[in-house]
Amino acid sequence: MNPPSIAFLGLGLMGSGMAATLLSKGFPVTVYNRNRDKAEPLAERGAKVAATAAEAAAGAKVIVSMVADDNASRTLWLGDEGALSTASPGTICIECSTVTVGWVRELAEAAASRGCEFIDAPVTGSKTQAATGELNFLVGGSQEALEKARPILDAMGRSVVHLGPVGSGAMVKLINNFVCGVQLASLAEAVAMIERCDLDPEAALGVLTNGAPGSPLVKLLSARMMASDYTPFFHLHLLAKDLSYAIQEADKLSLDLKTVGTALGHFQNAVDQ
């Protein structure tokens, strides 16, 4: 069987790697990005480049979005130039961006009104995993819609976890990212404390990374800190956005995420600097 045609919207650090992976697996891909220059490397690998999201979605069997936030996602999907304006009934719509649960549910309703099937499928993993097809997908939506989308997700990832109805993937992704954010803020404070003491930094960090605090995140980032490797794998303002979204969702549940608020303050201060 011929692989389905895919419209891929958003070519940032993650989206560019995901679209390239789909191309490498033999899928016909049409890409759209607000900054067209980011599409050129994919065009050289065989992707078609569209001038609008609507143009990319016209005739596509699957639409995948990977952008920064609610506003960017809304712009891509809705309106006269949005992907849903040209999506055919039966099209599978996949939102991989880290966005709010409220927007995901609104988008699902908009997709259903066009006769399309929708899942939210945000990811864990960074740009390396996006470029190598090793992402983990956190899915919200019906089992039927997931099974139709599964070949696309399997091509881009190593695991797919079905978490429940629409919005479940978005919620778990925000929970995942706020736990990561709190860990990162704690690690940064720990490194600062080690550096100001008369300690061997490598030995002191070894206690953390090889002991109870040694999560994969702590091990990865402490090594990069020690190596003074500041290559961006995830932009700081996006992590601050994710923590803000998590706080919004917690407020709706009458929860006060105190550790998240503290971590967010650190990240906002870092963004300002």
N, C-alpha and C positions, 0 to 999 in steps of 0.2 A: 504494500500500500504506500502511496505517496505521502510524505509527511505533511501535516497541515501548514498553511501559510500563517505567519506570525507577524503581528504589528508590535514592535517593542518601543515603548515611550519612555524617554529619560536615559541619558548616557553619561551619568556621573561616574564616580569611582566604582560603584557597584554595577550599575546598569550596563556600562560599556563591556565589562567582563562577562556578564550574563548573556548579552546579545552575541558576543563573540563565541561563547560556548555553544549557543544554539546553532550558529553558522557552522561551527566545526563538526556538529553532529548531523549536518545535512538538512536542516530546516531552512526553508525559504523565509527570509526575514526582511521586513521593511522597517526602517528605524526613523524615529523623529526625536529631535532635540532642539530646544529653543536656540541654543548656540550651534549652528550647523557645522562649525569646524570640528566638533567632537564626533560627528558622524563620518568624517572622511576616512579614518582608518578602517572603519567597518565597511564602507563602500569599496575600499580596495580589496576586501576579503569576500565581496560578492553581495553585500546587502544593498537593497534599494533604499534611497533616501527620500523621505517625504517632506513637503514644505509645511504641513500642518498635521496635527494628530488625526483630524478627520480624514485626510488623504491617506495616512498610514493605515487606518482601520478599514477603509473601503475594500471589501473583498476578503479581508482576513478572517480566518477561522478561529484565531486566538488573539486576544489583545493582552499584553503584559505591560504594567506600569511600574516604574521604579524611580520615584522622585523624592524631593526633600521633605515635604510636609503637606498638610491638608490643603492649603491654598494652591500649591503647585499641582496636586492631584486633581482638585476640582477644575482647574483651568484646562487640564489635559482631557478630562472625561466629558465635561458639560459644555454647553454653548454651541454656537453655529460651527465653530472650528474644532469642537471636542470630538473625541473618538466615538462616543455613543450616537452622534448625529448621523454617522454613516454605517454603524455596526448593523449587520444583518441579523434577523432572528436566528437563534441557535448559536450565535457566537459565544465563545467562552471568554469571560473577562476575569483577569487575575490582577489583583492589586497587591504588589509586593512591597510597597512603601511602608514605612513606619508612620502610621497616622492614627487619629483618634477613632475610638469605637463608634462614636456618633456619626462621623463622616463615612465610615465603612458601611454602616447600616443604610445611610441615605443613598450612597452609591449603589448598593445592592438593589434598592427599590427602583432607582433610575434605570439600572440595567434590566431589571425584570419588566419594566414598562416598555422596553424595546424588544422584549422576547428573548433576551440574552440570559446566559447562566453566569453566576458570579461566585467567586471565592476570594476571601482575603488570605494572602499567603506571604506574610512578611518572613524575613530570613534571619538566621543567625550565621555568623561567619563574616569575614572581611573581604577586601578586594582580592586577596590571593585565592580564597575559596570561590569567589565569583568567577575568576578567570580560569579555574581548573575544574569547575563543575562539582564542587564539594560543599555546597551550601546545605543548610538544614531549613526546611520549610515548615512553618507553623500555620496550620490551615484552619480557617473557619468557613463553614458552608455545608451544604448537603453532601451526603456520601456520593450521590449520583453525579453531582457537579465535579466533585473531587476526582472521581474515576475518569471522567472525560478529560480533566486537566492533568492527570497523573503523568502521561508520557512526556509532557512539557516540563513538569517539575523534576521528573526523574533525570531528564537530560541535563538539567542545571544543578542537581543536588545529589547528596548521598543519602538523605533521609527525608521523609514526609510524615509529619505527625498531625493527625486529625484531632482537633481539640474540641469540636462542637459546632454549634450553628454560627452563622455569619457574625463576625465581631470577635469570636473567640481567639483567633490567631492574633488579631490586633492587640487584644488585652494581654495575652501572654507575652507578646513581644515587648510591650511597655514594661511589664513586670520584670522580664529578663534584663532589659536595658537599665532599669533603675537599680537593680541589684549590682550590675556591672559598674554603674556609675558610682555607687557608694563604695564598692571595693576599690575602685581607682582613686577616689578622693582619699581614702584611708591609706592606700599604698603611697601616694604622693607625700602625705604628712609623715609617714614612717621613714621614707627615704630622706626627707629633710631633717628629721630628728637624728638619723644615723650619721648624716653628713656633718652635723654640728657637734657630734660627740667624738671622743678619741677612740673610734672603732674602726675595724677593718670592714669597709663597706661590703665587700664580697662575702666575707664570712657571716656578717650580720644578716645580710639578705638571704644567705643560704639557710639560715635557721627558719626564716619565714617561708621560703619557697619549698623547703623539704618537710615542713611541719604542717600543722593543722590549717594555717592560713593559705597554704600553697595551692590555690585554685589554678586552673589553666590560665586564667586572665592574669593573675598575680605573677605567675612564672614567666609568661610572655612579656609583659610590660616591664617587669623589674629588669629583665635581661636587656631590653631596649634602653631603659633608663641608664643602666650601667655602661652601655656602649655609646651613650649620647646619640642614639639613633632617633631622629625626630621626623623621619619620613611619615607623611600623613597616610594613615590607613582609614581614618574616620575623622571627619572634621569636627572640631570642638563645638561649634555652634549647633551642630545636629544632635550631639549628645545632650546639650543643654535643652534643646527643643524636646527631646524624648522624655527627659525628666519632668519638664513642664507639663507635657501631656499626661504623664503618669500621675502627677499631683492632681490634675483636673479630673481624671477618672476616679481617683481615690476620694476626692471631695464628693462625687456623686454617690459614693458608697458610705459616706459619713466617716471616712478614715483620714487621719492626719499623719502623713508620712514624714515624720520629723527628720529621719536620717536623710531622706531624699531632699528635703528642703535645704539642709545644711550642705549637702554635696552640690546641689544646684547653685548655691551661693558661690562656692569655689569656682565652678565652671563659668558662671557669668562674670566673675571677677577676672578670670583668665582671658575670656573673650575680650573684655574691655581693655586688657593690657596688650 
